[in-house]
């Protein structure tokens, strides 16, 4: 993978770049739809590619390891072939999923022992077998195994957690170097910066991760309940340290406003389940604010859901689908929200290249959180 910085916006740290992988190019800033189990919920791959123009999607090591399992994925020739996706792909290491089942797991120096959410059988994830698993899945960009520090956390816990992540990173780097890609295309390993909301720990973790000389870097442990001000402060600190030639990926972020504020601070890559999860709950994102499509006010509104992104369906029809509990409602809403997120990062890139990002961003954030 090669990252080329194309332009720094003159009034901010916002930047436009290009990531080149064996499965294609990714213009940045970029949003990655989340296909946790080899599927972006309610949206098929043809729509993702042709209608939404997703440049890269995300899969999850934990879920794919459990279902369909590594034998099936390897037998299919990797996840790209299994799901019929010929563009770039990234896999999360499973660290966040392990974090989210905190009552059912035990963290040791070797790794994490936990129980499957499907049938309760005991599993062990180690840095080594997580690297092996991601080799089998075959994503273009893979994540080091980390402990996602919860919020709030004591300084002592955050420190110990960070050092565990660093020791696991060493083992991931070693295992990655010992193994080869299985399917003939290049894979790149990103370390994950931890340290909770403690700025000195974040500095220490950033420097440690940078010492591994990987082609990119990820910021973990944010968007886990901390105030947005803390998220932005940590992001700003890290982006000020990371060299210009490395893509910066903030994991699990977030709202449209979060995206714009983090782009402002120098982030290049995002993923979040919010567009599709909120869509399934009848919430649509637009450039003028959010719409709850179950509200009675849309019952006889025959204007398009969105003149630009979803002109073919009316608000009244989409409300009807949700009230009738028709699956098509979630499908239309999910496609719309993903189109909106892709529109947002493409517009951000356009304004970065034109050196007009700051004024455009300030106008957009005034509208994005409004409820219409």
C-alpha positions as CSV (number, residue, x, y, z in Angstrom):
1,X,0.0,0.0,0.0
2,X,1.2,3.5,-0.8
3,X,-0.3,6.7,0.6
4,X,0.2,9.9,-1.3
5,X,-0.6,13.2,0.4
6,X,-2.1,15.4,-2.3
7,X,-3.1,18.6,-0.5
8,X,-3.1,20.2,2.9
9,X,-6.0,22.7,3.4
10,X,-4.5,26.1,4.1
11,X,-6.5,27.0,7.2
12,X,-6.8,23.6,9.0
13,X,-5.0,20.3,9.3
14,X,-7.5,18.7,6.8
15,X,-5.8,16.9,4.0
16,X,-6.6,15.1,0.8
17,X,-4.7,11.9,-0.1
18,X,-4.7,8.7,-2.1
19,X,-4.2,5.2,-0.7
20,X,-3.3,2.6,-3.4
21,X,-4.0,-1.1,-2.7
22,X,-3.9,-4.1,-4.9
23,X,-7.7,-4.0,-5.0
24,X,-7.9,-0.3,-6.1
25,X,-7.4,3.3,-5.0
26,X,-9.0,5.0,-2.0
27,X,-9.3,8.8,-2.1
28,X,-9.2,10.3,1.3
29,X,-10.8,11.4,3.5
30,X,-12.9,8.3,3.2
31,X,-15.8,6.6,5.1
32,X,-15.9,2.8,5.2
33,X,-19.3,1.1,5.5
34,X,-19.2,-1.6,8.1
35,X,-19.8,-5.1,6.8
36,X,-19.3,-6.9,10.1
37,X,-20.2,-10.4,9.0
38,X,-19.3,-10.1,5.3
39,X,-22.5,-8.1,4.8
40,X,-23.3,-4.4,5.1
41,X,-26.8,-4.8,6.7
42,X,-29.7,-4.6,4.2
43,X,-27.4,-3.4,1.3
44,X,-25.9,-5.7,-1.3
45,X,-22.5,-5.4,-2.8
46,X,-23.8,-4.3,-6.2
47,X,-25.5,-1.3,-4.6
48,X,-22.5,-0.6,-2.5
49,X,-20.3,-0.4,-5.5
50,X,-22.6,1.1,-8.2
51,X,-25.0,3.3,-6.3
52,X,-23.1,4.2,-3.1
53,X,-19.6,4.1,-4.7
54,X,-18.0,2.7,-1.5
55,X,-14.3,2.6,-2.1
56,X,-13.5,0.3,0.8
57,X,-15.6,-1.7,3.3
58,X,-14.9,-3.2,6.7
59,X,-15.2,-6.7,8.1
60,X,-14.7,-8.0,11.6
61,X,-12.3,-10.8,12.6
62,X,-14.3,-11.9,15.7
63,X,-17.6,-12.4,13.8
64,X,-16.1,-13.9,10.7
65,X,-14.0,-16.3,12.7
66,X,-17.2,-17.6,14.3
67,X,-19.4,-17.5,11.2
68,X,-18.9,-18.7,8.5
69,X,-15.5,-19.8,9.9
70,X,-12.0,-19.8,8.5
71,X,-12.4,-23.1,6.6
72,X,-15.3,-21.7,4.5
73,X,-13.6,-18.4,3.9
74,X,-10.3,-20.1,2.8
75,X,-12.2,-22.6,0.7
76,X,-13.9,-19.7,-1.1
77,X,-10.5,-18.1,-1.9
78,X,-10.8,-15.3,0.8
79,X,-13.5,-12.9,1.9
80,X,-13.2,-10.8,-1.3
81,X,-14.3,-13.8,-3.4
82,X,-16.7,-15.2,-0.9
83,X,-18.8,-12.0,-0.8
84,X,-18.1,-10.9,-4.5
85,X,-16.3,-7.7,-3.6
86,X,-13.4,-6.6,-5.8
87,X,-12.5,-3.3,-4.1
88,X,-10.3,-2.8,-1.0
89,X,-11.3,-4.2,2.4
90,X,-10.2,-3.6,6.0
91,X,-10.6,-5.9,9.0
92,X,-10.8,-4.9,12.6
93,X,-8.9,-7.3,14.9
94,X,-11.8,-8.2,17.2
95,X,-10.4,-6.1,20.0
96,X,-13.5,-3.9,20.2
97,X,-15.9,-6.9,20.2
98,X,-13.9,-8.5,23.0
99,X,-14.2,-5.1,24.9
100,X,-18.0,-5.1,24.3
101,X,-18.5,-8.5,26.0
102,X,-16.6,-7.5,29.1
103,X,-18.6,-9.7,31.4
104,X,-17.7,-12.8,29.4
105,X,-14.0,-12.5,28.9
106,X,-10.7,-12.7,30.8
107,X,-7.6,-10.7,29.6
108,X,-4.3,-12.4,30.2
109,X,-0.8,-11.8,28.9
110,X,-1.3,-14.6,26.4
111,X,-4.4,-13.0,25.0
112,X,-8.2,-13.0,25.7
113,X,-10.3,-15.9,26.8
114,X,-14.0,-15.4,26.1
115,X,-17.1,-17.2,25.2
116,X,-18.8,-17.2,21.8
117,X,-22.0,-15.1,21.8
118,X,-23.5,-17.7,19.5
119,X,-23.2,-21.0,21.5
120,X,-21.1,-20.1,24.6
121,X,-18.1,-22.2,23.7
122,X,-14.7,-21.0,25.0
123,X,-12.3,-19.2,22.7
124,X,-8.8,-17.8,22.9
125,X,-7.7,-14.9,20.8
126,X,-3.9,-14.1,20.8
127,X,-1.9,-11.7,18.8
128,X,-0.6,-14.6,16.7
129,X,-3.9,-16.3,15.9
130,X,-5.5,-12.9,15.2
131,X,-2.8,-12.3,12.6
132,X,-3.3,-15.8,11.2
133,X,-7.1,-15.3,11.0
134,X,-6.7,-12.0,9.2
135,X,-4.3,-13.6,6.7
136,X,-7.1,-16.2,6.0
137,X,-9.8,-13.5,5.6
138,X,-7.5,-11.6,3.3
139,X,-8.3,-8.0,3.8
140,X,-6.0,-5.4,2.3
141,X,-5.6,-3.5,5.6
142,X,-5.5,-5.5,8.9
143,X,-5.4,-4.3,12.5
144,X,-3.1,-5.3,15.3
145,X,-4.8,-7.0,18.3
146,X,-5.4,-4.5,21.1
147,X,-7.2,-4.1,24.3
148,X,-9.8,-1.3,23.8
149,X,-9.7,0.6,27.0
150,X,-13.2,1.4,28.4
151,X,-14.3,4.8,29.4
152,X,-14.1,5.9,32.2
153,X,-10.9,4.2,33.2
154,X,-8.5,4.9,36.0
155,X,-5.1,6.1,35.1
156,X,-3.6,2.9,36.4
157,X,-6.0,0.7,34.3
158,X,-5.4,2.8,31.2
159,X,-1.6,2.5,31.7
160,X,-1.6,-1.2,32.1
161,X,-4.0,-1.7,29.2
162,X,-1.8,0.5,27.0
163,X,1.3,-1.5,27.8
164,X,-0.6,-4.8,27.2
165,X,-1.6,-3.4,23.7
166,X,2.1,-2.5,23.1
167,X,3.3,-6.0,24.0
168,X,0.6,-7.6,21.8
169,X,1.6,-5.2,19.0
170,X,5.2,-6.5,19.2
171,X,3.9,-10.1,18.8
172,X,1.6,-9.0,15.9
173,X,4.4,-7.4,14.1
174,X,6.6,-10.5,14.5
175,X,3.8,-12.9,13.4
176,X,3.0,-10.7,10.4
177,X,6.6,-10.7,9.3
178,X,6.8,-14.5,9.7
179,X,3.8,-15.1,7.5
180,X,2.8,-14.3,3.9
181,X,-0.5,-13.3,2.2
182,X,-2.5,-16.3,1.1
183,X,-4.3,-14.9,-2.0
184,X,-1.6,-13.1,-3.9
185,X,-2.4,-9.5,-2.9
186,X,-0.5,-7.3,-0.4
187,X,-1.7,-6.8,3.1
188,X,-0.7,-4.0,5.4
189,X,-0.8,-4.0,9.2
190,X,-1.9,-0.9,11.2
191,X,-1.1,-0.6,14.9
192,X,-3.8,0.9,17.2
193,X,-3.0,3.8,19.6
194,X,-4.5,3.5,23.0
195,X,-4.2,5.5,26.3
196,X,-7.8,6.5,27.1
197,X,-8.2,10.3,27.6
198,X,-4.7,10.8,29.2
199,X,-2.7,12.9,26.9
200,X,0.7,11.7,28.1
201,X,-0.3,8.1,27.6
202,X,-1.6,8.9,24.1
203,X,1.7,10.5,23.3
204,X,3.6,7.5,24.6
205,X,1.4,5.1,22.7
206,X,1.6,7.1,19.5
207,X,5.4,7.1,19.6
208,X,5.5,3.4,20.4
209,X,3.2,2.6,17.4
210,X,5.2,4.8,15.1
211,X,8.4,3.0,16.0
212,X,7.0,-0.1,14.2
213,X,7.3,1.7,10.8
214,X,4.0,0.6,9.5
215,X,2.4,2.2,6.4
216,X,-0.6,3.6,8.4
217,X,-1.8,4.0,12.0
218,X,-5.2,3.7,13.8
219,X,-6.6,5.5,16.8
220,X,-8.6,3.2,19.1
221,X,-10.4,3.7,22.4
222,X,-12.4,6.8,21.3
223,X,-16.1,7.1,20.7
224,X,-16.6,4.7,23.7
225,X,-18.5,7.2,25.9
226,X,-16.0,10.1,26.4
227,X,-17.1,13.7,25.8
228,X,-16.6,14.9,22.2
229,X,-14.3,17.5,23.5
230,X,-11.9,14.8,24.8
231,X,-12.2,12.9,21.5
232,X,-11.2,16.0,19.5
233,X,-8.4,16.9,21.9
234,X,-6.8,13.4,21.7
235,X,-7.3,13.3,17.9
236,X,-5.6,16.7,17.5
237,X,-2.7,15.7,19.7
238,X,-2.1,12.4,17.7
239,X,-2.5,14.0,14.3
240,X,0.1,16.6,15.3
241,X,2.6,13.8,15.9
242,X,1.9,11.3,13.1
243,X,4.1,12.0,10.0
244,X,2.4,13.4,7.0
245,X,3.0,10.3,4.9
246,X,0.9,7.9,7.0
247,X,-2.9,7.6,6.7
248,X,-4.7,8.1,10.0
249,X,-7.7,6.0,10.8
250,X,-10.0,6.8,13.7
251,X,-11.9,3.7,14.6
252,X,-15.7,3.6,15.2
253,X,-16.3,7.4,14.6
254,X,-19.1,8.5,14.2
255,X,-21.8,11.2,13.6
256,X,-21.6,13.4,10.5
257,X,-20.4,16.3,12.7
258,X,-17.7,14.0,14.3
259,X,-16.4,13.2,10.8
260,X,-16.1,16.8,9.8
261,X,-14.4,17.9,13.0
262,X,-12.0,15.0,12.8
263,X,-11.2,15.7,9.2
264,X,-10.5,19.3,10.3
265,X,-7.9,17.8,12.7
266,X,-6.2,15.6,10.1
267,X,-8.0,12.2,10.1
268,X,-8.2,10.3,6.8
269,X,-10.2,7.2,7.4
270,X,-13.5,6.5,9.3
271,X,-15.9,3.6,10.0
272,X,-19.1,3.5,12.0
273,X,-22.3,1.4,12.1
274,X,-24.3,4.6,12.6
275,X,-25.5,5.1,9.0
276,X,-27.1,1.6,8.8
277,X,-28.1,1.2,12.4
278,X,-29.9,4.5,12.5
279,X,-31.4,3.8,9.1
280,X,-33.0,0.6,10.5
281,X,-34.5,2.7,13.2
282,X,-36.0,5.2,10.7
283,X,-33.5,8.0,11.2
284,X,-32.1,9.6,8.0
285,X,-29.1,11.9,7.7
286,X,-29.3,14.9,5.3
287,X,-27.2,18.0,4.7
288,X,-29.9,20.0,6.5
289,X,-30.3,17.8,9.6
290,X,-31.8,14.4,10.6
291,X,-35.3,13.1,9.9
292,X,-37.3,10.6,11.9
293,X,-39.3,8.9,9.3
294,X,-41.9,7.5,11.7
295,X,-43.1,11.0,12.5
296,X,-46.7,11.8,11.5
297,X,-45.5,15.0,9.8
298,X,-44.3,13.0,6.9
299,X,-47.6,11.1,6.4
300,X,-48.7,13.2,3.4
301,X,-45.4,14.7,2.4
302,X,-44.9,13.6,-1.2
303,X,-41.6,15.4,-1.7
304,X,-38.6,13.3,-2.3
305,X,-36.7,11.9,0.6
306,X,-33.7,13.8,-0.8
307,X,-33.7,15.6,-4.2
308,X,-30.1,14.6,-4.8
309,X,-29.4,11.3,-3.1
310,X,-32.9,9.6,-2.9
311,X,-35.1,11.4,-5.5
312,X,-37.2,8.3,-6.4
313,X,-39.1,7.9,-3.2
314,X,-41.3,10.3,-1.2
315,X,-41.1,10.9,2.5
316,X,-44.7,9.7,2.8
317,X,-43.8,6.3,1.1
318,X,-40.8,5.8,3.3
319,X,-42.8,6.6,6.5
320,X,-45.5,4.1,5.3
321,X,-42.8,1.4,4.9
322,X,-41.5,1.9,8.4
323,X,-45.0,2.0,9.9
324,X,-45.9,-1.2,8.0
325,X,-42.6,-2.8,9.2
326,X,-41.6,-3.6,5.6
327,X,-38.0,-4.6,5.1
328,X,-37.8,-2.3,2.1
329,X,-37.9,0.7,4.4
330,X,-34.7,-0.2,6.1
331,X,-33.1,-1.0,2.8
332,X,-34.0,2.4,1.3
333,X,-33.0,4.3,4.4
334,X,-29.6,2.4,4.7
335,X,-28.7,3.1,1.1
336,X,-29.7,6.8,1.6
337,X,-27.6,7.2,4.8
338,X,-24.5,5.5,3.2
339,X,-24.9,7.7,0.2
340,X,-25.0,10.7,2.5
341,X,-21.8,9.7,4.3
342,X,-20.0,9.2,1.0
343,X,-21.3,12.5,-0.2
344,X,-20.1,14.2,3.0
345,X,-16.5,12.9,2.6
346,X,-16.4,13.6,-1.1
347,X,-17.6,17.2,-0.5
348,X,-15.0,17.5,2.3
349,X,-12.3,16.4,-0.1
350,X,-13.5,18.8,-2.8
351,X,-13.4,21.7,-0.4
352,X,-9.9,20.7,1.0
353,X,-8.5,20.7,-2.5
354,X,-10.1,24.1,-3.1
355,X,-8.9,25.5,0.3
356,X,-12.5,26.3,1.3
357,X,-12.9,23.5,3.8
358,X,-13.0,25.5,7.0
359,X,-15.9,27.9,6.0
360,X,-17.8,25.0,4.4
361,X,-17.3,22.8,7.5
362,X,-18.5,25.6,9.9
363,X,-21.7,26.1,7.9
364,X,-22.4,22.3,7.7
365,X,-22.0,21.6,11.4
366,X,-24.6,24.2,12.2
367,X,-27.1,22.2,10.2
368,X,-26.2,18.5,10.6
369,X,-27.4,18.0,14.2
370,X,-30.8,19.7,13.6
371,X,-33.9,17.5,13.9
372,X,-36.2,18.3,11.0
